[in-house]
Amino acid sequence: MGPPIKPWDSPTIDLVIIGSVAVNPRTGARLGKSHGYAEIEWGIMRMLGKVGEETPVVTTVHELQLVNDEIPREPFDLPVDIVVTPTRVIRVSRVNPKPLGIYWEYVTEDMVREIPILAELRVMRSKGQ
């Protein structure tokens, strides 16, 4: 195991792989496990310029997890660009943009306690850094 680094010291990220419970292969909308950790990670890295709209987001699911229904969406939800199943690779024509950063109005004190880097980033944000 390598030494821990702060997110701002990491290199630019070329590809993000995200878990999904269900995904709409037409729109790229997805359901995660409803904890929002992947979106927080994306928001942190987006805020720091390590990922962006052009960064491919991929999910792997079973064919049974593909849905054609509309998936409810919050502003911070991260859509996918590519869906990989055991039998095919689907390139999605995403409908929604990727989140621009951390949506602080959705961050709770419990989340700040569970994810300590959020406290540091909140201080940086309040100082205008």
Stockholm file with secondary structure:
# STOCKHOLM 1.0

chainA/1-129         MGPPIKPWDSPTIDLVIIGSVAVNPRTGARLGKSHGYAEIEWGIMRMLGKVGEETPVVTTVHELQLVNDEIPREPFDLPVDIVVTPTRVIRVSRVNPKPLGIYWEYVTEDMVREIPILAELRVMRSKGQ
#=GR chainA/1-129 SS CCCCCCGGGSCCCSCEEECCSEECTTTCCEECCSSCHHHHHHHHHHHTTSSCTTSCEEEECCGGGBCCSCCCCCTTCCCCSEEECSSCEEECCCSSCCCCSCCGGGCCHHHHHHSTHHHHHHHHHHTTC
#=GC SS_cons         CCCCCCGGGSCCCSCEEECCSEECTTTCCEECCSSCHHHHHHHHHHHTTSSCTTSCEEEECCGGGBCCSCCCCCTTCCCCSEEECSSCEEECCCSSCCCCSCCGGGCCHHHHHHSTHHHHHHHHHHTTC
//
